[in-house]
């Protein structure tokens, strides 16, 4: 697994992230997820509240890519890895409580990305280059 650094964690907390999935017929889906959070040093998760196309794609085995960027700083990160959908375990129950505390919709599922690759999205010659790969 690749390690999410303290600097990356702060960046994730302070910037909007986007997820990308692909359908069985090859159609890409890209959208913002305001509930993205760092679960631990190797995992990023979010509350799947809409249970829309991205969720359907993940259920069908789509890879998940998560990216965060800040236009003013010209900085960002892309995270790749394997995804597990949590809907009936301790991770799910804990996040249902978080949703209740925040007054947000109960998630249908908690997708958790086990990060195996981190790429630099900063402007310049290192854009798109791998920072760490498992």
C-alpha positions in Angstrom: 0.0 0.0 0.0 1.1 3.6 -0.6 1.2 5.9 2.3 -0.9 9.1 2.5 1.4 11.7 4.2 0.3 14.3 6.8 0.6 17.0 4.1 -1.6 15.0 1.8 -4.2 14.5 4.5 -4.4 18.2 5.2 -4.7 18.9 1.5 -7.6 16.3 1.2 -9.4 17.9 4.2 -9.2 21.4 2.6 -10.0 20.7 -1.0 -12.9 19.2 -3.0 -12.2 15.7 -4.4 -13.5 14.0 -7.5 -14.0 10.4 -8.2 -13.9 8.5 -11.5 -15.4 5.1 -12.4 -16.2 3.4 -15.7 -19.3 1.4 -16.7 -19.2 -2.1 -18.1 -19.7 -0.6 -21.6 -16.7 1.7 -21.1 -18.5 5.0 -20.3 -16.6 7.1 -17.9 -18.3 8.7 -14.9 -16.7 11.7 -13.1 -18.1 13.7 -10.2 -17.3 15.6 -7.0 -17.7 13.9 -3.7 -18.0 16.3 -0.8 -17.8 13.5 1.8 -14.3 12.2 0.9 -12.1 11.6 3.9 -8.9 9.9 4.9 -9.8 6.7 6.8 -6.1 6.0 7.8 -2.6 6.2 6.3 -3.5 3.9 3.4 -7.2 4.4 2.7 -9.6 7.1 1.4 -13.3 6.7 1.8 -16.6 8.5 1.1 -20.3 8.4 1.8 -22.1 7.1 -1.3 -25.4 8.9 -0.7 -26.8 9.1 -4.2 -26.4 5.5 -5.1 -26.2 6.6 -8.8 -23.9 5.7 -11.7 -20.6 5.7 -9.8 -22.1 3.2 -7.3 -23.5 1.0 -10.0 -20.1 1.0 -11.7 -18.3 0.1 -8.5 -20.8 -2.8 -7.9 -19.9 -4.0 -11.4 -16.2 -4.1 -10.6 -15.1 -0.7 -11.9 -11.8 0.7 -10.7 -12.0 3.8 -8.6 -9.7 6.9 -9.1 -9.8 9.8 -6.6 -8.2 13.2 -7.3 -8.0 16.4 -5.3 -6.8 19.7 -6.8 -6.4 23.3 -5.8 -6.3 25.8 -8.6 -4.8 28.7 -6.6 -2.0 26.6 -5.4 -1.6 24.7 -8.7 -1.3 21.5 -6.7 -3.1 18.2 -6.5 -2.9 14.5 -6.0 -4.4 11.4 -7.7 -5.0 8.2 -5.8 -5.4 4.8 -7.4 -5.9 1.4 -5.8 -8.5 -1.3 -5.1 -12.0 -0.5 -3.7 -14.1 -2.3 -1.2 -17.7 -1.5 -0.6 -18.8 -1.5 3.0 -22.5 -1.8 3.8 -22.9 -4.1 6.8 -19.8 -3.9 9.0 -18.1 -1.7 11.6 -16.8 0.8 9.0 -20.3 1.3 7.6 -22.0 1.6 11.1 -19.4 4.2 12.2 -20.0 6.3 9.2 -23.7 6.1 9.5 -23.2 7.7 13.0 -21.0 10.4 11.4 -23.8 11.1 8.9 -26.4 11.4 11.6 -24.1 13.8 13.6 -23.6 15.9 10.5 -27.3 15.8 9.6 -26.5 14.3 6.2 -28.3 11.6 4.3 -27.6 8.0 5.5 -25.1 6.5 3.0 -26.1 3.5 0.9 -22.5 2.2 1.2 -19.0 3.4 2.1 -16.6 2.8 -0.7 -13.0 2.5 0.7 -10.0 2.9 -1.6 -6.9 1.0 -0.5 -4.3 3.3 -2.0 -1.6 1.5 -4.1 -0.5 4.5 -6.1 -0.2 8.2 -5.5 0.4 10.6 -8.4 1.4 14.3 -8.4 -1.0 16.7 -10.0 1.1 19.8 -9.4 1.7 22.1 -12.3 5.1 21.6 -13.9 7.4 18.8 -15.0 6.3 16.4 -12.3 2.6 16.6 -13.3 1.1 13.1 -13.5 4.2 11.4 -12.2 4.0 8.7 -9.6 5.0 9.8 -6.1 4.7 6.3 -4.6 3.5 3.0 -5.9 3.0 -0.3 -4.1 
